Amino acid sequence: MVRLQYIAAFCSLLLALACKKDDAEYLKFSELGAAKKEYTIPATAGQLEIKVLSNGNFEVVLPQEQSWLKLSNAKMKGDTSFLLDHEANVGFPRKSVVALYASESERYDTVLVKQSGTMQPILNFPTLNTTVLGDGGAVVGKLKTNIPLEDLTIKVIYPTPDVEAWVNEDFAYDPNTENFSFTVKPNTSQTELRNVQVRLSYKDGWDTEHVSTLYLLQANAQNEFGTQADFPEIRVWAGEKITSDLYIEGHVVSDAGNPNVGDAPQTTPTAINYTENDRTVYVQSLDGRYGFRIITSTPADNIFKRYGKVQILLKGVGVEREVNPNRYTLTGVTSMMVMKQEEGTVSQLAIKQKYMGDLTDDDLYTFVTLKDVEFPIRKGSFTPINEGYSTLFAAHRIGKYPLLMRDKNGDDFFTLTNTRTSYRRDGSMLPAGSGTISGIIVHEKFTRFEYQDANLEQDYGNIGRYQIRHLAKEDIKVNAALNSGFSELLTEYQYPNITNGIALPTLGNNGSITFSTNTVSLSRSIDYSYLGPVGKENLGNTNQYGNGVLTGSGSKQNTEANTNSDGKGAVTNAAITANNTWWNYEKNRGEGFVIDFSTLGINTSQLSLQFTVNNLVGGTGKGAPRYWKVEWSEHGNMDGTWTKIKSYTVPDAPLFANTNIHQLAAYKNINVKLPLAMLGKSKVYLRLVVEKNLASDGNSYASEPLSVATTTGIGYLAIRYNK
């Protein structure tokens, strides 16, 4: 009713102005407003100046209920400022509204003053989960808080609304012992356990809510919780739901809310299931030998804290076993099944430091530190993708990126980084030396790297037996400097250095890259190796390191004006490319790239090739070569005999209007162990050539022969050896 009256009065005023233009001189324009609507001041005593814009008289009004702000003069006029004296705040953060009021024009404005406190509210149950016997009685848990109990809001949350209340609300807190206590009624059921949440909350003076929840499980009337089982005993239930009262004890090696803890499966070419990550937990046995992946019923059920020691009831939980490699997942776990959870530290975990080649299936879903590793692609970020296909641009066509990693023994696999990970593209360069990386050993598929590589569709996308998931940037302890690593570069092509259609190294002068026929010249094209930051709010080439490649003078390599111009991480003229039909029908073989270099004077146990590739298909998405191979020779003659080293596949860049599950909005990174027979040669040759005459028809993976000219790019290439 008040709202309608206000509208009516406003309309009447407009009508009056329209009818009586001659009286406009009597309708004085009034102004009143603070130059800034909110101020934050320190906890110390002092003065705050507030500027006001006004063309008349006004008054400053302080709330009567506050006493820490003082005003010497309340009556003001015109554009001015006034001073507020504020006392020191020895308590929690607080705030007050300061009102400005002009009685003549009946205008008002408000200013919010927020003061920090010398104390910050603390509210934390170090042990989040606890148990009580079926007999009932007292529950005592440790609570760290500096908030008086009477200022806390305590809510008892039962699993369903119809449950009879069994927690007595006789809550007490002893700050000397830090004991939070209350009593519960006996459990009358001879078989069933029951659970409840006791939620404590406090809203401070800045309206920030602090919450901690105690999860309580009560035994049955016989004071039974169940029987402790070891991890192999639970594995026996594979394919079934556990029907016995069993529980396990272990260490949590992941943390709730971490955006890089688990897979974000691509459910359709344009949709991603992010909640699987949010429901993923890893718990390993106390000795660190075995691990389970846990998928909680909902993200809210994931209450697990990293390094915590937990006991979890498993009755009713499903046990799933997957093979090649053997790994076990527990499904249907809820927060109420956690009997006990104690805070812990990384030092309490069993130490597991291994080389890649020493890993076994028992290491899956456990926390491992990999020794003597490096990121051999010296270009780009953890996720060098076209951000137009990511969640940054409200697209859901790539949820993670596998970054190549290799170790001192020449073994390699991928480091997985989800696109919701905050530091994945924060502008910093990848470390160029060697060191350690710690994380969870997993096995995940990625159809944008590999596709139709198995007999069954559910097995497509195998990118290796193991991968590792880092849970914090601090888990990656790799030296930044190139000369601090275990390997040395023999030759490297970080970006295109092309003369007369031939690519020359950007580090040293050892060799060149040419096309397999002298009728095709190499050229330059785009890749997505800009370091960041990226996104709609970060446009342009503002990073001092560009795409992570430095010239000899130490400045960034790429200075093209339109690099990252749309915030999607594109680096112009950053890849070596060739355009061809790729299949020589006259000689019934593929065409490709030829790399020559010298290995004289090199004595090593490990020689390897690293490169990144992508098919830069045109508007139809058709015709790009899918299947390739790496071969070597001493002669370089395309029609001579070459020795095959490895087969590989090259993904197609996607079309946004028709994105397929096998297309990759990035360059794929590949590692190849090279035979030591290539050492000691004044000149030796590698060729990256098409192996099969098969391409996509725009929707299929590989269904038709090569018939049109398409472009394939190499974003990076290097040959390295162990020192």
GUMITI-676444 format. One record per residue (C-alpha): z, y, x. Coordinates in steps of 0.02 Angstrom, whole numbers, plus 50000, padded with zeros to 5 digits. Layout:
<pts>
ZYX
...
</pts>
This chain:
<pts>
500005000050000
500445011850143
498795007550227
497805012050069
498725028550051
498315032850232
496465029250205
496435039450045
497265054350131
496035053150276
494535052850158
495225067850063
495365077450226
493545073750270
493005079450097
493975095550113
493175099050282
491455096050210
491745107850062
492665121950153
491775124950317
492385142950318
494185136950332
493845126750492
494625140150601
496305136150523
496185117650565
496775118150744
496315103550857
497885094750919
498065084251076
499505073551139
499405058851257
500105051951418
498885050951563
499475033151597
500165021051466
501195009651578
502215012051738
503054999051848
504475005451957
505534996852092
507294990452069
508005004752172
508605021152097
507385035752096
506275047051994
504685043751897
503425057451858
502455055551695
500945066751663
500535072251486
498995080451411
499435091951266
498915108451187
500545111651098
502405108851095
503085091251106
504715082151134
505155067151245
506245054351157
507185040251243
507865025151146
509715026651112
510045008451158
509545010851340
510565020451468
509655017651633
508345031251605
508905049551605
507945065151555
508485082751603
507315092351488
506655084651326
505655099551261
503915101951336
502335111951308
500495110151356
499745099851497
501245095951603
502305082151680
504125077451669
505325067751777
506335052651725
507835047851831
508085029051838
509615019551896
509555004752015
509304988051927
510464974751996
509974962651858
508394955151786
506774964851756
506904976951609
505834989251514
505975004051397
504795013551283
504725032451306
504075041851152
503135058351148
503185067750982
502385083950925
503175089550761
501895103250724
500415091350722
501445075850684
500625067050830
501505054650943
501165043451093
502165030651191
502375026051374
503045009251435
504175009751588
504484992851672
505774991351809
505874976851931
507564968651956
508504963352112
508714946652022
507344935451953
507734923251812
507924905351873
507824891051749
507444873951819
507964855851791
507744848051966
507744831051879
506564833051733
506874816051658
508504806751635
509244792351536
510794788551434
511524771951378
511374765951200
513254768051177
512994786751165
514204799251239
513964812751369
512344817551454
512544827551613
511054834551706
510854846751849
510204863851797
509834878051917
509964894451823
510694911851838
510504915351652
512054914551543
511994900051421
512184911751273
510564920451322
509574904351321
508614897551173
508904878751161
507774868151055
507894849351027
506174841751000
506044824450923
504454813850932
504154815650744
504924827350614
505654813050513
506754806350655
508604807150619
509454819550737
510474810450870
510764824250997
512354834150966
512084852550997
513704854751095
512824861751247
513864867951394
513474874151569
514614875251721
513844887151850
515014880851986
514414862851976
512704867151900
513034853951767
512174855651599
512994844151472
512964838451292
513314822551194
512224810451097
512544797950958
512444778950986
510774770250964
510964757650823
509344748350859
509544731850953
507784732851025
507024750151017
507254764151144
507174782051087
506774798551168
506924817251145
506564833751232
507874847151261
506904863351290
507764878451368
506884895251366
507254913251409
506194928751381
506564942051512
506434960951493
504564960551528
504294947551391
503914934051519
504524917451452
505404905451571
505464887451513
506184871051577
506254854751480
507394839851502
506604823451444
507944811251386
507724792651356
509094782351272
509304763651294
509424751951145
511094746151071
511174732751205
511064746051341
509384739151399
507944749651465
506854735751528
506474726651690
505824734951847
504154727951904
503174730552064
501384736752061
500544719552084
501534712951934
500804726751826
499044723351890
499164705851813
499074714151641
497304720351675
496264720551515
497794720651402
499194731651337
500904728451411
502034720551280
503594718251388
504944731151426
504364734451604
504474749951710
503864754951882
504594766452013
503534776652132
503064793452201
501934805652110
500564811452229
499674823552111
500244838452010
499994843451830
498844858251805
497904855551969
496044858551933
495484846652071
496574831452036
495324820751942
493554818451882
492704830151759
491404817951690
489704824051634
489684816851458
487954823751418
486744833651527
487534849751462
489344844851424
490834840751536
492494832551492
493704843851586
495234836451498
495094820351598
495594830251752
497044838051656
497674820851600
497534812651771
499064807651873
499194797052030
500774787052066
500964776352221
502244763152263
503744768652366
503014760452521
501344768952491
500364752752489
499724752952309
499244766352185
498904768352000
497864781451915
498714786551753
497774794651610
499074802551495
498794803051308
498604821951307
498644835751439
500364840651373
500994823151417
500594826451600
502304832751653
502224825251827
502674835251982
501904831952152
503014821552269
504254817952129
505094800752122
504824793451949
505244778651840
503974775651700
504144763951552
502534754251524
502764745051359
501234748651253
500234755351401
498474748951432
497994742251604
496164744051653
495374736051805
493734741751880
492834732452019
491774736852170
492974743852224
494514736152140
495554749752058
496804750851915
497114763851781
498574765051660
498124772951492
499144779351345
500604785751449
501624799351364
502954811151428
504264801351330
503934785951438
504594794551594
506344787651619
506744798151771
505894811051879
506694818852032
505964832952135
505334827852306
504394833852460
502904827252558
504084821152694
504754808152573
503064799652556
502594784552659
501494790652803
499694784652788
498524790952923
496884781652938
495104782452996
493804780752859
493324763352916
495114757252900
495254760952715
495404746352592
495384745452402
497284745552403
497194763552467
496364769352307
497414781752208
498614784252354
498894799452465
498064797152634
497764808152786
496054804952863
496024807053052
494724815553163
493554821853028
492274835953021
491154844752895
489484842752984
488464853952867
488784870652952
488234881352808
488864886352636
490484882952544
491404868152468
490274869652315
488584877252368
487854876452192
486824887452077
488274895151981
487154898251831
487434879851790
489334880651808
490804885951703
490784903151787
489284907151677
489894897351525
488734882951570
489334865051591
487954856551690
488884852751851
490764849451860
491004845052044
490134844352211
490274830652344
490304838652517
489844827952666
491224823252789
491124811652940
492384805453067
492454802153253
491874784153229
490284789553139
490834784352964
490544796452821
490954799652639
491184814252523
492544827052489
492574830652302
492864848252236
492844852652051
492044868751992
493704874851919
494524874652093
494984892652136
494674892052324
493044882252319
491984897752350
493214911252400
492134919052535
492834909752685
491754899552803
491874880652815
492824875352971
491604870053107
492774859753216
493734843853178
495474839153117
496254830352969
496074830952781
497374824052662
497164819352480
496944805652352
495714791652390
494614789052236
492994780952180
491934791952066
490124792252011
488944807052025
487274804651939
486614821152006
486594813452182
486064795752135
485334788551975
484584771951919
485344764452076
486154749551988
485734736351858
486824743851721
486784761851665
488684763451671
488574759751857
487284773251896
487814786852016
488644776952155
488914788952301
489964777552407
491454765952398
492734779552428
492914798452414
494404809952441
495124823552329
496074837652413
497434845052302
497684861452396
496744871152528
498204867652644
497754849052637
496224853152743
496794855252922
495144856553015
494934868253164
493804883053131
492924884053299
491394873253336
491944869653514
493614862653452
492794847453372
492404829953435
490514832053418
489194842753501
487584849353427
485984843153507
484914854153394
485214863553232
484214872253095
485434882652994
484104893752918
482214895752932
481584901853099
479724898953069
478284903753184
476484898953142
477074886653010
478274877753129
480174878453113
481134881553274
483004878253302
484274891953267
485444884753399
484644881553568
482794877653590
482754858653582
481224853453482
480444858753317
480084853453137
478284851753078
477404844152929
476644826952945
474884834152929
474304849653022
473484856452865
475184861152791
476254875252860
478114876252832
478794890952736
480434897952670
481314897152502
482974899152414
484594889352428
486354892252358
487374893152517
488114910552491
489964909152532
490594919852390
491484926252299
490284922952156
490234925751969
489764939551848
490984951651930
490404948252109
488614953652129
487684956252292
487824951252473
489534958752509
490274944752615
490264948752801
489794930652838
488414929252706
488034910752691
489174905252834
487834907152966
488074919653106
486774927053221
487064928353406
487784945653383
489114938753265
488444946953107
487924937752950
486224929652955
485584933752783
485364952152747
484074950752606
484464964052476
484394952152327
485514938452398
486794933952263
486074948152162
486554939451999
488204932152061
487534914352063
487634911752251
485774911652291
485244915352470
483434920652486
482304913852624
483674901452673
482804884452665
481344876452758
480044870752631
478354862352617
477154861052471
476084845452454
475614831052340
476674820652462
475684804352448
474194800452560
473124789452448
471844786652585
473124778952701
474314772952563
475854780952637
476964795952611
476944812752696
478474822352754
479384832152888
479324827453074
480734832553193
480494831353382
481864833753512
482454827853683
483954816653716
483884817153906
485584818153989
486554813353832
487814799253852
488754795553691
489364782053573
488814791553416
487154799953379
486854806253201
485764816753086
486384828052946
485284837252823
485234844452646
483774842152527
483154846752353
481514845552258
481084863152202
480064857752052
479054870051949
479094874651766
478694857151703
479954847851812
478604835051853
477884827352009
479184828952147
479424813952263
481014804052224
481144790552359
481184794652546
481614786552712
482114791452888
481134783153031
480994785853218
479764783253359
479394788853536
477584793453499
477594804653344
475944797553281
476014796453091
474854781453093
475814772253228
477294760553211
478934768553161
480654760453149
481554763052983
483354769052991
483854772952811
483184775752636
483784790252529
483364799352368
483034817752337
483594825352171
482584838052072
483204855552042
483574857451856
482694867351722
483984876351618
482994873651457
482874854851492
484254849351609
484284830751643
485784820451700
484944816651868
484494834551915
485544844252042
485824863052043
486124862452231
485534854152390
486114836252419
486924832852588
486544816952685
487194808852846
486194796152946
486834786153094
485464786253226
485144771453342
485764773653520
484054767253577
483474785153547
484514791353695
483794795553865
482084801053801
481154816753855
480474817553680
480894807353526
480364809153345
481164807553174
480184808453014
480824811452838
479424804352734
479114798852555
479404780152539
478794776552362
477404784252259
478564788652113
479084804852029
479844811251867
478794815351716
479984829751677
481244818851585
481214801951672
481994798551842
480504790351928
479104784151816
477424790751872
476384792252032
476314808152135
474824818252078
475244836952090
475814848052231
477684851552228
478914859552348
480334850652437
481634860352537
482784856852684
484274868552675
485064862952839
484694850252975
485634845553133
485724831653261
487404829253343
488294817453461
490084813753508
490694822253666
</pts>
